[in-house]
Structure formats: structure tokens, C-alpha cells
Amino acid sequence: MALGPPVPYISPMSTSETYPYALEIQPCDKRPGQFWWTIRERGRLLERAMSSAPSREEAERSGTKAIARMLEQEHQPRGRGR
């Protein structure tokens, strides 16, 4: 019985705190039991995991850290360059 392609898990990271970023966790098709994360901004791909994680939870932690880094960069003052 074919189940079809896996449906991505969209983490609760798409809350007002992380808006407009959404974190998707998907099973790795090349490594069974491994997971990838993807960060999207209003549906547009921004960043993907460079390597797979051994569990959905670890992939979510890694993706969450990437979103935190992106949010931190957004709030950094932008200088005029020297």
C-alpha cells in the first residue's frame, strides 16, 4: 500500500514571535529515520539544513536556533559603513 509523499511538519515556530518565519520539519528521503528543516518567509524558501538530524526534535531545535539567529540579525543596528 503506497502512502504517497510525506507531508511536512510545520512547527509551532510560525508564531507571532517568529513571524514571518515558518519552520518545516521533513523526513529525509535519502536517510530513513533522519529529518531536515526548512525555514520559509511567507512561503518563500530562505534557508535549509545543511545536514540531517537523527530525530524530529533535534531537527526542530536546530531550525529554531537558525530562526533565532535570523531574528537577532534583523534587530542588529545597521551602520552606514565606513
C-alpha contacts under 8 A as a table, 3 or more apart, distances in Angstrom:
res1	aa1	res2	aa2	distance
6	P	26	Q	7.49
6	P	27	P	7.24
7	V	26	Q	7.36
8	P	24	E	6.10
8	P	25	I	5.85
8	P	26	Q	4.86
8	P	27	P	7.74
9	Y	24	E	5.46
9	Y	25	I	4.98
9	Y	26	Q	6.11
10	I	13	M	7.86
10	I	14	S	7.97
10	I	22	A	7.14
10	I	23	L	5.84
10	I	24	E	4.35
10	I	25	I	6.23
11	S	14	S	6.79
11	S	22	A	7.23
11	S	23	L	5.44
11	S	24	E	5.89
11	S	25	I	7.01
11	S	60	E	7.47
12	P	15	T	6.29
12	P	23	L	7.71
13	M	18	T	6.30
13	M	21	Y	7.52
13	M	22	A	5.87
13	M	23	L	5.82
13	M	64	T	7.27
14	S	17	E	7.77
14	S	18	T	5.79
14	S	19	Y	5.78
14	S	20	P	7.05
14	S	21	Y	5.84
14	S	22	A	4.39
14	S	23	L	6.63
15	T	18	T	5.47
15	T	19	Y	5.84
16	S	19	Y	4.95
16	S	20	P	7.80
18	T	21	Y	5.55
18	T	22	A	7.46
18	T	67	I	7.41
18	T	71	L	7.45
19	Y	22	A	7.18
20	P	41	E	5.34
20	P	42	R	5.95
21	Y	39	I	6.48
21	Y	40	R	5.54
21	Y	41	E	4.63
21	Y	42	R	6.88
21	Y	67	I	7.29
22	A	39	I	5.63
22	A	40	R	5.20
22	A	41	E	6.38
22	A	42	R	7.69
22	A	43	G	7.99
23	L	37	W	6.76
23	L	38	T	5.80
23	L	39	I	4.73
23	L	40	R	6.59
23	L	60	E	7.78
23	L	63	G	6.67
23	L	64	T	7.49
24	E	37	W	5.50
24	E	38	T	5.08
24	E	39	I	6.35
24	E	40	R	7.88
25	I	35	F	6.67
25	I	36	W	5.72
25	I	37	W	4.50
25	I	38	T	6.53
25	I	56	R	6.92
25	I	59	A	6.85
25	I	60	E	6.64
26	Q	35	F	5.53
26	Q	36	W	5.31
26	Q	37	W	6.29
27	P	32	P	7.45
27	P	33	G	7.07
27	P	34	Q	6.00
27	P	35	F	4.35
27	P	36	W	6.22
27	P	56	R	7.95
28	C	31	R	5.45
28	C	32	P	6.29
28	C	33	G	7.28
28	C	34	Q	5.32
28	C	35	F	4.87
28	C	36	W	5.94
28	C	52	S	6.94
29	D	32	P	6.46
31	R	34	Q	5.63
33	G	54	P	6.59
33	G	55	S	7.05
34	Q	52	S	5.81
34	Q	53	A	5.40
34	Q	54	P	4.70
34	Q	55	S	5.93
34	Q	56	R	7.54
35	F	52	S	5.29
35	F	53	A	5.17
35	F	54	P	6.49
35	F	55	S	6.16
35	F	56	R	5.78
35	F	59	A	6.10
36	W	48	R	7.56
36	W	49	A	5.91
36	W	51	S	7.20
36	W	52	S	5.06
36	W	53	A	6.47
36	W	59	A	6.11
37	W	48	R	5.94
37	W	49	A	5.44
37	W	59	A	5.97
37	W	60	E	6.88
37	W	62	S	7.94
37	W	63	G	5.87
38	T	45	L	7.31
38	T	46	L	7.69
38	T	47	E	5.91
38	T	48	R	4.47
38	T	49	A	6.46
38	T	63	G	7.29
39	I	45	L	6.26
39	I	46	L	5.64
39	I	47	E	5.22
39	I	48	R	6.33
39	I	63	G	7.33
39	I	67	I	7.53
40	R	43	G	5.28
40	R	44	R	5.11
40	R	45	L	4.54
40	R	46	L	5.28
40	R	47	E	7.14
41	E	44	R	5.16
41	E	45	L	6.60
41	E	46	L	6.54
45	L	48	R	7.93
49	A	52	S	6.82
49	A	63	G	7.50
52	S	59	A	7.35
53	A	56	R	7.25
53	A	58	E	6.01
53	A	59	A	5.22
54	P	58	E	6.86
54	P	59	A	7.62
55	S	58	E	5.27
55	S	59	A	6.31
56	R	59	A	5.14
56	R	60	E	6.15
57	E	60	E	5.05
57	E	61	R	6.21
58	E	61	R	5.01
58	E	62	S	6.17
59	A	62	S	5.14
59	A	63	G	6.10
60	E	63	G	5.06
60	E	64	T	5.93
61	R	64	T	5.04
61	R	65	K	6.27
62	S	65	K	5.20
62	S	66	A	6.41
63	G	66	A	5.00
63	G	67	I	6.31
64	T	67	I	5.12
64	T	68	A	6.21
65	K	68	A	5.00
65	K	69	R	6.20
66	A	69	R	5.08
66	A	70	M	6.29
67	I	70	M	4.97
67	I	71	L	6.13
68	A	71	L	5.08
68	A	72	E	6.06
69	R	72	E	5.06
69	R	73	Q	6.19
70	M	73	Q	5.13
70	M	74	E	6.26
71	L	74	E	5.03
71	L	75	H	6.50
72	E	75	H	5.27
72	E	76	Q	6.43
73	Q	76	Q	5.21
